[in-house]
Amino acid sequence: MNEKNIMNGENGWMTKEEFEAELMYRAALSPAKAMMKKGLLSQEEYTQIDNTLLDQFHPPLGLLLAGKKQPF
């Protein structure tokens, strides 16, 4: 396995950079999700945070699940 790729990037798996972007996005979103579940954030506020983090990290799975195109 190539060190640059987490799981054989040339066959459709994530590269190391994509994996790290996904990891950082999910880690940053986690507190907002917990706050929304506790009623400390509204759905609108959560969505705004999510969109900001999607724009900042460009996580491949996060963008796919949000229905946004990847910038390639």
C-alpha positions as CSV (number, residue, x, y, z in Angstrom):
1,M,0.0,0.0,0.0
2,N,1.3,3.4,-1.0
3,E,1.9,5.6,2.1
4,K,0.2,8.6,0.4
5,N,-3.0,6.6,0.1
6,I,-5.1,5.3,3.0
7,M,-6.7,2.7,0.9
8,N,-5.5,2.5,-2.7
9,G,-6.5,5.9,-3.9
10,E,-6.1,5.0,-7.6
11,N,-9.0,2.5,-7.3
12,G,-11.5,5.0,-5.9
13,W,-10.6,4.9,-2.2
14,M,-9.5,8.0,-0.2
15,T,-6.1,9.5,-0.4
16,K,-4.4,10.4,2.9
17,E,-5.4,14.1,2.4
18,E,-9.0,13.2,1.8
19,F,-9.1,11.0,4.9
20,E,-7.6,13.8,7.0
21,A,-10.1,16.3,5.6
22,E,-12.9,14.0,6.5
23,L,-11.5,13.4,10.0
24,M,-11.0,17.1,10.7
25,Y,-14.5,17.9,9.5
26,R,-16.2,15.3,11.6
27,A,-14.1,16.2,14.7
28,A,-15.0,19.9,14.3
29,L,-18.7,19.1,13.7
30,S,-19.1,16.8,16.7
31,P,-19.5,19.5,19.4
32,A,-22.1,21.3,17.3
33,K,-24.0,18.1,16.9
34,A,-24.0,17.4,20.6
35,M,-25.1,21.0,21.3
36,M,-28.0,20.7,18.9
37,K,-29.1,17.4,20.5
38,K,-29.1,19.2,23.9
39,G,-31.2,22.0,22.5
40,L,-28.4,24.6,22.7
41,L,-28.3,25.1,18.9
42,S,-31.2,25.3,16.5
43,Q,-31.3,23.3,13.4
44,E,-30.6,26.4,11.4
45,E,-27.5,27.3,13.5
46,Y,-26.3,23.7,13.1
47,T,-26.8,23.8,9.4
48,Q,-24.9,27.1,9.2
49,I,-21.9,25.5,11.2
50,D,-22.1,22.4,9.0
51,N,-21.9,24.5,5.8
52,T,-19.0,26.5,7.1
53,L,-17.1,23.4,8.0
54,L,-17.9,21.8,4.6
55,D,-16.5,24.8,2.9
56,Q,-13.4,24.9,5.1
57,F,-12.4,21.2,5.0
58,H,-13.9,19.9,1.8
59,P,-14.5,16.4,3.2
60,P,-15.3,13.9,0.4
61,L,-18.0,12.0,2.2
62,G,-19.4,15.0,4.0
63,L,-19.8,16.8,0.7
64,L,-21.4,13.7,-0.9
65,L,-23.9,13.3,2.0
66,A,-24.7,17.0,2.0
67,G,-25.5,16.7,-1.7
68,K,-22.8,19.2,-2.7
69,K,-20.4,18.6,-5.6
70,Q,-16.7,18.3,-4.9
71,P,-14.5,21.1,-6.3
72,F,-12.5,18.9,-8.8
